[in-house]
Amino acid sequence: MAEQDVCPHLDSIGEVTKEDLLQKSKGTCQSCGAGGPNLWACLQNDCPYVGCGESYSDHSTLHAQAKKHNLTVNLTTFRIWCYVCEREVFLEHRPALVPVAAAAHLYAYNIFGHPLKAVPIAVAEEEGSESEEDELKPRGLTGMKNIGNSCYMNAALQALSNCPPLTQFFLDCGGLVRTDKKPALCKSYQKLISELWHKKRPSYVVPTSLSHGIKLVNPMFRGYAQQDTQEFLRCLMDQLHEELKEPLSECNVGYDGSDGEDRRDGDRSPSEDEFLSCDSGSSSDRGEGGGVGDSELLIQDECDGIRSPAGGMGDVSSGAVISEKERLKERRLPEPDNEASMTQPQSTPCSPVRTLQELHPKLSSSPPRSSPLRSSGPAYSFKKAQLLLSARKKKQSHYRSVISDIFDGSILSLVQCLTCDRVSTTVETFQDLSLPIPGKEDLAKLHSSIHQNLPVKTGVCPDTYGSQGWISYIMDSIRRFVVSCIPSWFWGPMVTLEDCLAAFFAADELKGDNMYSCERCKKLRNGVKYCKVLRLPEILCIHLKRFRHEVMYSFKISSHVSFPLEGLDMRPFLAKDSPSQVTTYDLLSVICHHGTAGSGHYIAYCQNVINGQWYEFDDQYVTEVHETVVQNAEAYVLFYRKSSEEAVRERQKVVALANMKEPSLLQFYISREWLNKFNTFAEPGPISNHTFLCQHGGIPPNKYHYIDDLVVIVPQNVWEYLYNSFGGGPAVNHLYMCAICQVEIEALAKRRKTEIDTFIKLNKEFQAEEAPTVILCISMQWFREWESFVKGKDNEPPGPIDNSKIGVMKGGHIQLKQGADYGQISEETWQYLLGIYGGGPEIAVRQTVAPADPDTLHGERKIEAETRAL
């Protein structure tokens, strides 16, 4: 940090020792009774006051203002704030208080030495005085009260809670949990995790806040009906990703080593739907007789059971907390490969046609958002306008979050035309795999195809019955229903999880009503589709498709699927050139469903990360069980974690280096989030300090005030070992606010103000005109994007104006489409926006003496309402 001038108010501080502050940190706010962390103690001589911070009622500030006391200290970080100087005060020359750097070292010790602890950073030193019995006492054994058919939610939350990478992020990187999006579900989840893993845990908690938040996100979960735990998991993780996501700069993409294949929040490319054609019914796999899934939340590749998130919440204000007193002053899809000739024999359909190196240019292409296009004048092509939207989608930012870092993997899918041998390839991001449960006939086909190395089509994607007639369909449905009611030991062999994975990755014939539309042949052709895992996730979520919903009935597949507790090997399903080095997984938790397709009950079995024992979580009841109970469970959703002895040895080496306490002339700042990856991931990847740096190498102004939440100080020997082992970076020895970014922020604010003020002025003049000769139309979809930008809700400009959705070509002229979502603006407003953003086409509604068109009045009212809002 830069040198700070000495605060002139230090003389008001009384005698304060570290022991006094540690004792006060265990207390509560003297005004409202709120507990820590982030309580503030007054440093005025003979003043014992302790108050809460901005995360509660900020009684510490109210006390200082009322009593005219100048200095206060945060009892979690030991940072000191002066209300008069309105800045942080550094007390390196006062040994009675704990220096800021020392607190950071304590944190480093805490994160290396204790993998899961919900304890304040500053009292980590005191934790060493606890008895060994307290240290080894398992945490995370807190139940959850059933608040009305909420077992689906309780089981899912317990399973997630026992995923160490995610849980440790919310416990140790709490300062990173910031969002401006409602309902701030990440804050509710953070609070829940803190309660579940607290040292003084209650017997059970009531997840009311999180339940309320998820109901706001998805109305499907409102009320007290039974729901599917897998749908809840998908909805929860999608929302957490939306709230915690951050855009990736080019530096981020390069250091992450993902080459951009695991992008989220994008739209599926138009040509991709060619071979995403058959359905698996993932969204309708209902465990407790609930309704159909929310189609707006998921985009399903249902034949494969792969799903990728879509859509998100709008930007609205939230209760994100900044704990320091500075507040007083203030799973994407890339484009498919067009074409590749198949030269290999068809006996090896599962080997990728192109190497990963050849695919990298596609995967890593991340063109920066272009400057706005300029108007091409009256000769603007309507076809060009129709292509504009899809072109803009390719330029959208890449995003990542802790959710995508942990759960996102990618699959390389290939479709071969059996007539011309053309192969289409695409990389698909997945967050969970929905696996079919093969029956007796399917297992026989599967095992036969494996031995003969031939394509196989199991019964998991049933053909349509147009050629067989309704009688065949009804008879086959009755057969499946009867078979599902008979115990598996009576009619077929035991199914293993490896069988389900083999059925999922088996080559799938595309023929009959499911033929492939070949771009080279320009016809429907028979084809074959196959896929391999390109990149394995840190935590692999597997969903077994036990529930089927037909036209006349629903049923549950109760077949027992055996699964390994340790050593699940994904190597057979890995693409040849996959960058994933660790391919074995150990089980963390499993969610089970007891009952029928119409009703039932969910429980979870989880392995405690501290003592290694297995526990049954049945709502508020937590019971220790033997691992054989887990192995005999009727699994529905399984969570596997990468297993690596090498990663454990690396952590042990770093702990030894940190404990050496070698004096060094340089101290290094390292990303707190990456350090969490190092402690919990089998493959943490290169050091990614760009999570707290801007492209110029400084701290972005919007992150500078909570930079201590983003970094950890490590000694030189630790940094050198980590850098030599993992690469990445860059090295950071000095933190400073970036002046270039500050200028850019000020320029952006000025641009926004100019645009919004000019629009309001021009629109008011337009409203004052009694009979305008020409009224121009503008797409409300584009206008809403522009409005979000000028109001500061979106940092990216909206791109060129796109009126292609509201216009139609008739008689060689572009006319307004009937029922289009548009607004009306004056010619001056149109020219102003067009000069900035470009685009088009221009669509005019000319004034006539005839009665006003209802669509015209509707568009006027829309813009009028938006202007009032601005």
NUDREN-838985 format. One line per 5 residues: number of its first residue (from 1); their letters; for each residue z, y, x of C-alpha. Coordinates in pm, whole numbers, plus 50000, padded with zeros to 5 digits. Example, Ala and Ser with C-alpha at 12.3 -4.5 7.8 and 13.67 -1.06 7.14 Angstrom:
BEGIN
1	AS	50780:49550:51230; 50714:49894:51367;
This chain:
BEGIN
1	MAEQD	50000:50000:50000; 49948:50357:50110; 50249:50544:50239; 50445:50716:49963; 50633:51043:49994;
6	VCPHL	51007:51003:49980; 51138:51056:49628; 51375:51358:49621; 51596:51191:49358; 51726:50903:49569;
11	DSIGE	52062:51071:49615; 52149:50992:49253; 52156:50617:49329; 52499:50463:49351; 52600:50159:49555;
16	VTKED	52395:49866:49424; 52377:49519:49578; 52137:49237:49522; 52415:49030:49369; 52480:49303:49112;
21	LLQKS	52116:49307:49008; 52095:48928:48991; 52398:48926:48764; 52248:49194:48539; 51918:49002:48517;
26	KGTCQ	52102:48728:48327; 52213:48972:48059; 52041:49137:47765; 51945:49486:47652; 52262:49675:47567;
31	SCGAG	52088:49848:47275; 51898:49572:47096; 52009:49248:47265; 51662:49153:47391; 51661:48911:47683;
36	GPNLW	51455:48901:48000; 51233:48891:48187; 51151:49254:48268; 51483:49413:48181; 51549:49748:48352;
41	ACLQN	51880:49857:48509; 51969:50223:48543; 52038:50321:48907; 52233:50636:48828; 52570:50647:49005;
46	DCPYV	52838:50470:48793; 52590:50393:48510; 52595:50020:48415; 52320:50045:48149; 52062:49766:48116;
51	GCGES	51774:49815:47872; 51457:49645:47758; 51108:49744:47867; 50780:49814:47687; 50747:49453:47576;
56	YSDHS	51029:49522:47330; 51161:49866:47226; 51166:50032:47572; 51533:50129:47542; 51544:50178:47920;
61	TLHAQ	51315:50479:47886; 51501:50616:47584; 51828:50589:47781; 51684:50774:48081; 51545:51054:47864;
66	AKKHN	51868:51098:47669; 52103:51084:47970; 51870:51259:48218; 51896:50964:48455; 51609:50951:48699;
71	LTVNL	51573:50607:48854; 51554:50256:48710; 51482:49913:48860; 51300:49616:48709; 51540:49318:48722;
76	TTFRI	51252:49070:48752; 51034:49227:49022; 51290:49472:49173; 51030:49750:49153; 51182:50097:49114;
81	WCYVC	51050:50374:48894; 51133:50747:48897; 51095:50918:48560; 51083:51267:48712; 50821:51190:48978;
86	EREVF	50642:50956:48736; 50566:50705:49007; 50699:50400:49183; 50958:50451:49456; 50968:50236:49770;
91	LEHRP	51305:50174:49938; 51226:49996:50262; 51504:50189:50433; 51772:50081:50183; 51873:49721:50274;
96	ALVPV	52104:49686:49975; 51806:49634:49745; 51548:49357:49764; 51216:49495:49898; 50902:49449:49693;
101	AAAAH	50739:49236:49963; 51039:49005:49968; 51010:48949:49596; 50649:48846:49645; 50752:48597:49915;
106	LYAYN	51011:48455:49678; 50735:48405:49428; 50524:48229:49687; 50814:47995:49758; 50865:47935:49388;
111	IFGHP	50503:47852:49318; 50474:47617:49616; 50807:47445:49569; 50843:47412:49193; 50533:47315:48997;
116	LKAVP	50663:47392:48647; 50942:47646:48614; 50991:47913:48352; 51232:48115:48566; 51215:48482:48668;
121	IAVAE	51054:48531:49008; 51335:48737:49154; 51605:48477:49091; 51419:48196:49263; 51652:48232:49559;
126	EEGSE	51949:48181:49333; 51789:47867:49189; 51859:47699:49520; 52229:47711:49442; 52189:47497:49132;
131	SEEDE	52308:47141:49136; 52060:46869:49218; 52115:46723:48872; 51998:47047:48707; 51696:47064:48936;
136	LKPRG	51582:46713:48844; 51654:46750:48474; 51319:46713:48296; 51186:47006:48101; 50915:47018:47840;
141	LTGMK	51094:46771:47611; 51125:47012:47319; 51004:46907:46976; 50822:47118:46716; 50929:47150:46356;
146	NIGNS	50680:47043:46093; 50613:47352:45879; 50409:47178:45612; 50155:46909:45707; 50140:47063:46055;
151	CYMNA	50166:46740:46253; 49801:46787:46356; 49898:47115:46523; 50225:46990:46675; 50061:46687:46837;
156	ALQAL	49777:46898:46980; 50014:47160:47121; 50236:46898:47284; 49932:46734:47443; 49813:47070:47581;
161	SNCPP	50164:47161:47691; 50168:46858:47920; 49849:46964:48100; 49997:47113:48423; 49706:47343:48519;
166	LTQFF	49717:47521:48182; 50095:47524:48144; 50164:47652:48493; 49913:47931:48439; 50106:48055:48134;
171	LDCGG	50441:48014:48311; 50365:48149:48658; 50073:48384:48587; 50215:48549:48277; 50098:48891:48393;
176	LVRTD	49738:48773:48357; 49781:48698:47989; 49637:49025:47861; 49404:49084:47570; 49286:49360:47343;
181	KKPAL	49168:49119:47076; 49361:49021:46769; 49544:48810:46676; 49647:48790:47046; 49684:48414:47018;
186	CKSYQ	49725:48388:47395; 50052:48584:47374; 50182:48353:47100; 50084:48049:47305; 50249:48193:47616;
191	KLISE	50572:48249:47425; 50562:47895:47287; 50506:47741:47631; 50795:47944:47773; 51023:47810:47502;
196	LWHKK	50908:47451:47545; 50958:47452:47923; 51267:47669:47949; 51561:47532:48144; 51793:47579:47846;
201	RPSYV	51553:47435:47594; 51651:47386:47229; 51601:47051:47061; 51295:47187:46880; 51108:47511:46818;
206	VPTSL	50920:47644:46516; 50561:47746:46611; 50533:48003:46331; 50362:48277:46530; 50090:48055:46669;
211	SHGIK	50035:47891:46330; 49991:48232:46170; 49748:48340:46442; 49526:48033:46412; 49506:48083:46036;
216	LVNPM	49381:48437:46092; 49113:48306:46326; 48996:48021:46104; 49065:48021:45728; 49019:47643:45726;
221	FRGYA	49376:47606:45853; 49533:47824:45584; 49758:47664:45330; 49930:47331:45378; 49644:47084:45357;
226	QQDTQ	49608:46807:45612; 49369:46894:45894; 49203:46732:46193; 49379:46773:46527; 49050:46779:46720;
231	EFLRC	48916:47067:46510; 49241:47252:46574; 49212:47195:46950; 48858:47327:46955; 48948:47633:46752;
236	LMDQL	49257:47709:46963; 49085:47672:47300; 48782:47872:47188; 49008:48157:47080; 49214:48144:47400;
241	HEELK	48890:48162:47597; 48768:48458:47390; 49090:48650:47447; 49126:48572:47818; 48763:48571:47932;
246	EPLSE	48644:48802:48207; 48287:48880:48309; 48168:48720:48630; 48008:48941:48890; 47747:48795:49124;
251	CNVGY	48022:48763:49385; 48234:48563:49139; 47950:48326:49062; 47883:48268:49428; 48246:48208:49522;
256	DGSDG	48316:47985:49226; 48049:47752:49346; 47949:47667:48992; 47604:47818:49025; 47637:47949:48679;
261	EDRRD	47589:47623:48498; 47921:47647:48318; 47856:47974:48144; 47997:48032:47800; 47947:48271:47516;
266	GDRSP	47572:48251:47522; 47323:48137:47264; 47120:47823:47284; 46770:47883:47411; 46495:47848:47149;
271	SEDEF	46323:47557:47318; 46641:47357:47359; 46646:47243:46998; 46341:47030:47070; 46559:46751:47192;
276	LSCDS	46896:46832:47035; 46786:46672:46715; 47006:46386:46601; 47358:46412:46463; 47683:46245:46549;
281	GSSSD	47898:46414:46289; 48157:46548:46532; 48239:46841:46315; 48315:46617:46020; 48542:46373:46200;
286	RGEGG	48838:46445:45981; 49163:46280:46076; 49368:46376:45771; 49115:46418:45500; 49049:46782:45567;
291	GVGDS	48734:46975:45491; 48425:47026:45697; 48458:47212:46025; 48379:47577:46061; 48014:47593:46148;
296	ELLIQ	48054:47940:46294; 48291:47813:46562; 48087:47530:46706; 47732:47459:46806; 47697:47084:46799;
301	DECDG	47471:46860:47000; 47583:46592:46766; 47389:46299:46902; 47572:46343:47230; 47900:46464:47091;
306	IRSPA	47880:46763:47324; 47982:47095:47186; 47972:47443:47329; 48163:47745:47202; 47988:48017:47012;
311	GGMGD	48079:48348:46865; 48397:48538:46908; 48634:48794:46771; 48559:49161:46762; 48732:49397:46998;
316	VSSGA	49038:49538:46832; 49367:49669:46959; 49641:49426:47045; 49991:49409:47176; 49906:49338:47539;
321	VISEK	50209:49428:47747; 50209:49622:48075; 50554:49582:48218; 50561:49872:48465; 50639:50236:48390;
326	ERLKE	50288:50358:48470; 50237:50339:48093; 50432:50664:48072; 50140:50843:48239; 49872:50669:48065;
331	RRLPE	48130:47584:47750; 47635:47905:47863; 47334:47736:47848; 47052:47817:48095; 46686:47789:48002;
336	PDNEA	46555:47430:48001; 46314:47332:48271; 45967:47367:48128; 45805:47064:48267; 45831:46788:48524;
341	SMTQP	45601:46493:48581; 45764:46154:48577; 45642:45961:48876; 45918:45703:48897; 45896:45373:48712;
346	QSTPC	46049:45367:48367; 46294:45103:48479; 46519:45377:48619; 46548:45621:48328; 46901:45735:48411;
351	SPVRT	46825:45889:48748; 46761:46263:48732; 46399:46353:48787; 46482:46670:48981; 46748:46704:49244;
356	LQELH	47035:46944:49195; 46890:47168:49466; 46568:47198:49267; 46764:47280:48953; 46984:47540:49124;
361	PKLSS	46738:47829:49084; 46756:47770:48710; 47131:47727:48704; 47219:48023:48923; 46976:48273:48776;
366	SPPRS	47185:48561:48656; 46966:48871:48634; 47169:49189:48604; 47146:49374:48279; 46833:49586:48312;
371	SPLRS	46815:49956:48257; 46702:50048:47906; 46333:50003:47844; 46134:50314:47779; 45928:50356:47465;
376	SGPAY	45572:50237:47491; 45454:50484:47230; 45268:50418:46905; 45098:50109:47048; 45431:49924:47060;
381	SFKKA	45363:49554:47002; 45545:49399:46707; 45525:49059:46875; 45689:49212:47178; 45967:49338:46954;
386	QLLLS	46019:48990:46812; 46062:48853:47165; 46297:49132:47263; 46613:48975:47126; 46563:48643:47305;
391	ARKKK	46483:48831:47626; 46807:49024:47599; 47009:48708:47554; 46904:48595:47902; 47060:48910:48048;
396	QSHYR	47403:48870:47894; 47699:48856:48127; 47854:48531:48238; 48216:48481:48144; 48500:48264:48264;
401	SVISD	48862:48212:48170; 49144:47977:48254; 49021:47759:47966; 48669:47727:48105; 48804:47675:48459;
406	IFDGS	49015:47381:48345; 48824:47212:48062; 48456:47296:48108; 48219:47045:48261; 47842:47019:48247;
411	ILSLV	47592:46750:48160; 47235:46717:48280; 47019:46608:47985; 46664:46483:48024; 46404:46398:47759;
416	QCLTC	46092:46207:47860; 45774:46193:47651; 45655:45833:47654; 45292:45943:47613; 45240:46199:47890;
421	DRVST	45560:46136:48089; 45659:46504:48065; 46033:46551:48121; 46239:46838:47980; 46571:46906:48147;
426	TVETF	46863:47122:48051; 47221:47174:48162; 47473:47169:47878; 47831:47287:47903; 48094:47069:47734;
431	QDLSL	48464:47114:47676; 48525:46769:47533; 48327:46450:47493; 48306:46297:47145; 48256:45928:47211;
436	PIPGK	48135:45667:46962; 48331:45344:46913; 48069:45068:46940; 48093:44770:46708; 48025:44407:46789;
441	EDLAK	47647:44436:46759; 47644:44761:46952; 47848:44607:47233; 47603:44319:47262; 47309:44561:47282;
446	LHSSI	47497:44778:47529; 47589:44495:47764; 47238:44352:47741; 47078:44687:47825; 47312:44736:48119;
451	HQNLP	47208:44403:48268; 46836:44464:48201; 46850:44840:48278; 46665:44922:47955; 46708:45205:47703;
456	VKTGV	46942:45122:47418; 47009:45281:47083; 47347:45192:46942; 47462:45243:46587; 47635:45572:46662;
461	CPDTY	47340:45783:46551; 47212:45607:46236; 46843:45644:46158; 46740:45795:45830; 46658:45539:45565;
466	GSQGW	46335:45685:45430; 46129:45381:45534; 46388:45125:45424; 46480:45264:45085; 46808:45338:44916;
471	ISYIM	46892:44971:44862; 46900:44908:45237; 47106:45220:45287; 47365:45118:45026; 47388:44761:45158;
476	DSIRR	47433:44882:45515; 47699:45129:45403; 47890:44856:45220; 47869:44634:45527; 48012:44907:45752;
481	FVVSC	48288:44981:45503; 48390:44615:45477; 48380:44571:45853; 48599:44877:45900; 48865:44729:45672;
486	IPSWF	48890:44404:45871; 49118:44400:46177; 48928:44417:46503; 49078:44091:46629; 48912:43911:46337;
491	WGPMV	48555:44025:46378; 48486:44143:46729; 48588:44176:47091; 48820:44443:47222; 48655:44775:47299;
496	TLEDC	48738:44963:47617; 48712:45332:47687; 48447:45248:47947; 48241:45085:47666; 48263:45407:47466;
501	LAAFF	48152:45611:47767; 47864:45370:47833; 47753:45400:47470; 47769:45778:47495; 47559:45795:47813;
506	AADEL	47317:45518:47713; 46951:45615:47689; 46855:45703:47333; 46512:45630:47189; 46353:45914:46993;
511	KGDNM	46114:45760:46744; 46040:45736:46375; 46190:46029:46189; 46355:46141:46511; 46044:46181:46727;
516	YSCER	46032:46430:47011; 45813:46741:46989; 45631:46742:47324; 45511:47083:47441; 45243:46932:47661;
521	CKKLR	45100:46703:47392; 45161:46964:47119; 45254:46675:46889; 45550:46464:46782; 45579:46178:47029;
526	NGVKY	45806:45887:47096; 46052:45973:47368; 46371:45874:47539; 46673:46092:47601; 46937:46025:47865;
531	CKVLR	47204:46225:48038; 47451:46223:48325; 47754:46433:48412; 47656:46711:48649; 48002:46859:48702;
536	LPEIL	48331:46698:48607; 48606:46918:48459; 48955:46937:48604; 49093:46800:48278; 48867:46569:48082;
541	CIHLK	48925:46576:47707; 48790:46268:47527; 48762:46247:47149; 48710:45904:46992; 48506:45929:46673;
546	RFRHE	48723:45726:46440; 48629:45898:46115; 48299:45863:45931; 48200:46044:45614; 47914:45898:45417;
551	VMYSF	47763:46015:45089; 47986:45801:44869; 48298:45740:45076; 48485:45809:45397; 48643:45555:45625;
556	KISSH	48834:45527:45949; 48742:45298:46239; 49076:45142:46331; 48947:44933:46618; 49179:44929:46915;
561	VSFPL	49025:45098:47218; 49197:45010:47542; 49221:45289:47795; 49359:45309:48149; 49673:45505:48227;
566	EGLDM	49549:45554:48582; 49220:45531:48767; 48957:45613:48503; 48645:45617:48719; 48365:45850:48608;
571	RPFLA	48141:45772:48905; 47903:45544:48706; 47823:45834:48472; 47776:46098:48740; 47442:46257:48827;
576	KDSPS	47309:46169:49170; 47349:46519:49315; 47671:46618:49141; 47895:46849:49346; 48209:46682:49208;
581	QVTTY	48390:46492:49485; 48690:46366:49287; 48578:46122:49017; 48898:45936:48919; 49132:46050:48644;
586	DLLSV	49489:45973:48535; 49607:46000:48176; 49822:46300:48085; 49856:46268:47709; 49709:46094:47410;
591	ICHHG	49707:46197:47043; 49726:45916:46790; 49654:45908:46418; 49834:45671:46182; 49691:45630:45835;
596	TAGSG	49354:45636:45661; 49063:45877:45642; 49226:46042:45341; 49575:46098:45476; 49795:46014:45769;
601	HYIAY	50020:46141:46044; 49966:46256:46403; 50191:46196:46703; 50140:46248:47076; 50238:46045:47381;
606	CQNVI	50274:46258:47695; 50377:46190:48052; 50640:46433:48177; 50520:46598:48496; 50871:46617:48646;
611	NGQWY	51003:46261:48611; 50680:46070:48537; 50824:45908:48221; 50629:45873:47896; 50761:46033:47577;
616	EFDDQ	50666:46017:47212; 50641:46358:47043; 50672:46315:46668; 50716:46668:46531; 51076:46768:46617;
621	YVTEV	51167:46424:46753; 51112:46342:47122; 51175:45984:47234; 51127:45812:47570; 50891:45513:47549;
626	HETVV	50762:45247:47785; 50406:45277:47910; 50308:44957:47724; 50373:45144:47398; 50123:45405:47510;
631	QNAEA	49864:45145:47609; 49885:44982:47265; 49847:45313:47081; 49554:45386:46850; 49410:45668:47057;
636	YVLFY	49222:45954:46893; 49217:46230:47160; 49292:46167:47528; 49355:46415:47810; 49279:46293:48163;
641	RKSSE	49349:46487:48483; 49167:46450:48814; 49367:46247:49063; 49350:46332:49434; 49589:46228:49709;
646	EAVRE	49409:46466:49942; 49502:46764:49722; 49869:46657:49733; 49858:46640:50113; 49699:46986:50131;
651	RQKVV	49984:47132:49924; 50242:46966:50143; 50081:47116:50454; 50086:47465:50303; 50449:47429:50198;
656	ALANM	50536:47331:50556; 50350:47632:50692; 50521:47866:50445; 50863:47728:50541; 50801:47790:50911;
661	KEPSL	50841:48165:50843; 50645:48259:51153; 50650:48635:51217; 50301:48777:51179; 50155:49122:51228;
666	LQFYI	49931:49087:50922; 50008:48985:50568; 49732:48880:50331; 49691:48926:49958; 49555:48627:49770;
671	SREWL	49463:48581:49405; 49759:48459:49205; 49525:48277:48970; 49354:48093:49255; 49694:48002:49398;
676	NKFNT	49775:47844:49062; 49453:47643:49094; 49553:47533:49443; 49886:47405:49309; 49746:47221:49008;
681	FAEPG	49375:47144:49061; 49234:46849:49249; 48936:47066:49341; 49043:47432:49338; 48719:47554:49491;
686	PISNH	48680:47847:49731; 48936:48129:49735; 48829:48377:49468; 48986:48715:49544; 48712:48884:49346;
691	TFLCQ	48926:48825:49037; 49125:49135:49138; 48863:49320:49346; 48567:49526:49233; 48222:49495:49386;
696	HGGIP	48313:49772:49633; 48615:49584:49772; 48885:49797:49609; 49108:49752:49306; 48941:49847:48976;
701	PNKYH	49129:50142:48823; 49205:49946:48506; 49379:49674:48713; 49556:49889:48969; 49868:49950:48759;
706	YIDDL	49943:49578:48729; 49804:49461:49062; 50132:49285:49147; 50060:49050:48856; 49727:48958:49012;
711	VVIVP	49814:48895:49378; 50062:48710:49597; 50146:48801:49958; 50109:48511:50202; 50177:48509:50579;
716	QNVWE	49894:48496:50827; 49930:48127:50913; 49910:48026:50545; 49606:48245:50484; 49424:48109:50788;
721	YLYNS	49485:47750:50683; 49371:47812:50324; 49065:48006:50435; 48962:47743:50690; 49014:47465:50436;
726	FGGGP	48854:47618:50125; 48648:47916:50237; 48575:48196:49994; 48769:48519:50015; 48732:48798:50103;
731	AVNHL	49035:48864:50322; 49250:49147:50185; 49520:49319:50389; 49527:49652:50208; 49524:49733:49837;
736	YMCAI	49376:50060:49720; 49225:50196:49402; 48846:50212:49419; 48729:50575:49407; 48370:50472:49331;
741	CQVEI	48478:50277:49020; 48689:50573:48912; 48384:50801:48928; 48179:50546:48736; 48449:50519:48468;
746	EALAK	48459:50896:48429; 48079:50909:48408; 48079:50631:48148; 48338:50813:47940; 48130:51131:47958;
751	RRKTE	47818:50942:47853; 47994:50786:47557; 48129:51122:47441; 47789:51287:47476; 47610:51016:47280;
756	IDTFI	47861:50999:46997; 47888:51378:46964; 47510:51419:46964; 47466:51147:46703; 47726:51301:46472;
761	KLNKE	47562:51645:46507; 47210:51516:46437; 47322:51297:46148; 47507:51585:45983; 47188:51792:46004;
766	FQAEE	46998:51499:45851; 47246:51473:45565; 47206:51844:45497; 46828:51814:45448; 46737:51810:45080;
771	APTVI	46391:51654:45115; 46317:51509:45458; 45950:51427:45501; 46009:51121:45717; 46307:50884:45724;
776	LCISM	46324:50629:46004; 46500:50293:45988; 46724:50136:46248; 46864:49785:46265; 47231:49782:46171;
781	QWFRE	47286:49491:46408; 47175:49708:46701; 47359:50011:46562; 47688:49817:46548; 47642:49710:46911;
786	WESFV	47578:50073:47008; 47881:50185:46808; 48102:49931:46988; 47975:50066:47320; 48030:50437:47250;
791	KGKDN	48374:50366:47103; 48478:50182:47419; 48509:49839:47259; 48224:49698:47467; 48165:49792:47830;
796	EPPGP	47798:49695:47823; 47532:49921:47665; 47355:49757:47372; 47014:49725:47537; 46680:49836:47385;
801	IDNSK	46661:49911:47014; 46551:49596:46832; 46401:49656:46488; 46210:49328:46483; 46456:49171:46239;
806	IGVMK	46410:49443:45975; 46030:49479:45990; 45735:49271:45876; 45366:49308:45959; 45151:49376:45652;
811	GGHIQ	44790:49491:45660; 44811:49576:46027; 45114:49801:45974; 45485:49742:46025; 45675:49775:45700;
816	LKQGA	46040:49744:45608; 46141:49390:45519; 46284:49346:45170; 46664:49313:45179; 46682:49394:45551;
821	DYGQI	47010:49504:45709; 46918:49853:45820; 47032:50216:45823; 46841:50541:45787; 46830:50815:46047;
826	SEETW	46630:51130:46107; 46331:51152:46338; 46538:51363:46581; 46812:51097:46595; 46553:50824:46647;
831	QYLLG	46390:51011:46933; 46729:51076:47093; 46833:50709:47088; 46484:50594:47183; 46483:50821:47487;
836	IYGGG	46804:50659:47611; 46756:50294:47519; 46386:50246:47449; 46275:49958:47233; 46136:49968:46879;
841	PEIAV	45926:49929:46676; 45932:50248:46474; 45965:50181:46101; 45933:50480:45869; 46016:50526:45502;
846	RQTVA	45818:50828:45378; 45962:51057:45113; 45786:51043:44773; 45843:51194:44429; 45909:50848:44286;
851	PADPD	46268:50742:44213; 46465:50653:44522; 46434:50295:44635; 46766:50101:44611; 46722:49976:44968;
856	TLHGE	46674:50335:45084; 46996:50448:44919; 47174:50143:45061; 47066:50231:45417; 47174:50592:45376;
861	RKIEA	47517:50488:45258; 47558:50256:45559; 47487:50527:45815; 47695:50778:45619; 47992:50543:45627;
866	ETRAL	47944:50474:45998; 47931:50848:46071; 48259:50902:45888; 48413:50621:46095; 48287:50779:46418;
